[in-house]
Amino acid sequence: MKKTNYLLLLAAAAGLAVLAGPVAASNMDSRIELAARQSYVFRSYLQGDDIRVESKEGVVTLTGSVAENSRKSLAQETVAYLPGVISVDNKLEVKGDPTPNSDAWLSDKVKITLLFHRSESVAKAEVEVKDGIVTLRGFATSIAQRGTTNDCVMDVDGVKGVNNEMIVPEGPEKFPWIPGDRIDDASVTAQVKMALLLHRSTRALKISVATRKGVVTVSGKAGSLAEISLVTKVVGDINGVRKVKNKMTAE
């Protein structure tokens, strides 16, 4: 009798284990989908886009449409670094989909680059591109801010020149700023990787990026100590980065 009861308990436990597998996977998928929607990148940069996130056993499919090609890449980079994600199938369509190396394509790259940087995000920069020449209009917090924005844009791959018409107000002026709440690590990692790719001075470097509680660790190889220092500078200015640990080595 006791042996029979023991076998019944074993059978019941096995049955529960079989049921628990799909339930656990379903819960993980729900957490992934929620984390994507609540991520800083989705709430701040992609809130106006029509993006649907569906996860099945950690394999995430992105469907819908975005306004610009860089937003498609940004969505994928963000989701890829969420806990539990195994792979991302990016089926997002780009409205208009500007031709590579066109003025519209370059304008997209410049705008998204300015958004990532905390020092540039305070500037009300209006971007216009004609034949590879970027014209900046709007307001900057200071002359130094104006110069920093100029340098940042000039370093975007594909930019031939910058015509900076930004104005520095003499009196007090309110400027937009990034929300003070902590930015999730997946969003920080996505911003860092995209920024390094968009900047002319860092795009050719093979850099690994990992983020934990806002502390970003970069590793890989660079051609010189100056390049390593530049990577630290670029990464340190990205929204949500609290500290940079640069483990890169110079060849």
C-alpha positions, 0 to 999 in steps of 0.5 A: 500500500505504501509503495503504491502511494509512493508511486502515485506521488511520484507520478503526480510530481512528474505531471506537475513538472511537465505542466510547470515547464510551459507555465514558466516559459509563458511567464518569462515571455510575458516578462520579456514583452512587458520589459520591452514596452517599459524600457527607457528606449521604447518609452522615450524614443519609440513611443510614437512608433507602432511596434508589437513585441511577441516572445515565445520561449525567449525568441522575440519577434518585432512587427509593425512599423517605425518612422526611421531605419535607426529606430528599427535597429534601436528596437532590436538592440534594446530587446536583445539585451533584455533578460531571458531573450535568446534571439530577435526576429526583426520584422519591423517595416520602415516608413519611407525607408530613405535611400542609404547615404541620402540626405534623409538617411543622414538626417536620421543618423544625426537626430538619433545621435543627438538624442543619445548624448546627455550633453547634446540632449539639452540643446533644442537642435533642429537638423536640416541636411543638404548634400551632406552638409548639416545645418543646426538651428535652435538653442544651446545652453552655452557657447561651449554646449554649441561647440560640443553639439557641433563636434558631435554632429561632425563626427557622425559618419557621412557628415561632410560639414556643419553649419551651426546656426544655433543661438545661445540665449542671454537670459534664463531659458528652460531646456528639455532634459532627460527624465531623472529616473534610472534608465534600464540596462538594456536601454543603456547598452542599446544606446551605447552600441548605436552611438559607437556605430554612428560616430565616425571615430569609433564605428570601425572598432570592434567593441563589446558592451555590457551594462550592470546598474548603469555601469558600462564595461567596454572591451575589445581592441583599439589602434591607440590609447587616444582611441581608447580615451575617445571611446570612454568619452563617447560612452560616458556621455550617453544617457543613463551611463553612471560609470565607464569601465574601459578594458580595451587594449591598444594594439 
